[in-house]
Amino acid sequence: VAEASLEAGDRDGAAHAYRQALEILGRLNESNVWTHASAANARFFLKDEEGLAREITAIRETNPSSDQLAAVQRGLQTVSRHVDEGEVRLSQVLATLRA
């Protein structure tokens, strides 16, 4: 829903959907590359830099495959196109992700 809102130009709708996603993810008893990637996308959009750093660390700790890392990167790239200074922030995040 959040990405569809972004593509439609509805930033408020995307922010609401990302906040809801974080609430749902916070209630799950699941921790894997995909749950952390979803949370990272939300935190990137919401400019929660501390939370984003935690999610990137958690992704790295799952020892993701190169395909999984590429998928995480694509998700972050999609979000970065819709936020201020997205490219700059993305390059910093990806450097940490691939370190």
C-alpha positions, 0 to 999 in steps of 0.5 A, a space after each residue: 500500500 505504501 509503495 502504491 501511494 508513493 507511485 500515485 504521489 500520495 506522500 501522506 498516504 504512504 507515511 500512514 501506510 508505513 507507520 501501520 507497517 511498522 506497528 504490524 512488524 513490531 507485533 510479529 514474532 518474526 525476524 528475517 531479512 524481509 521483515 527488516 527490509 520492510 521496516 528499513 523502507 518504512 524508516 527510510 521514508 519516515 526519516 527515522 535514521 536511528 531506526 533505519 540504522 538498527 534495521 540495516 544492522 539487523 539485515 546484515 546479521 541475517 547473513 543475506 545472500 547477494 540476491 537478497 541484498 539486491 532486493 533490499 537495495 531495490 526496495 530502498 532505491 524505490 523509496 529514495 526516489 520519493 524523499 528529500 535528499 533520497 540519493 544522498 541518504 541511499 548511498 550512505 545506507 547502501 555503503 553500510 548495508 554492503 560493508 
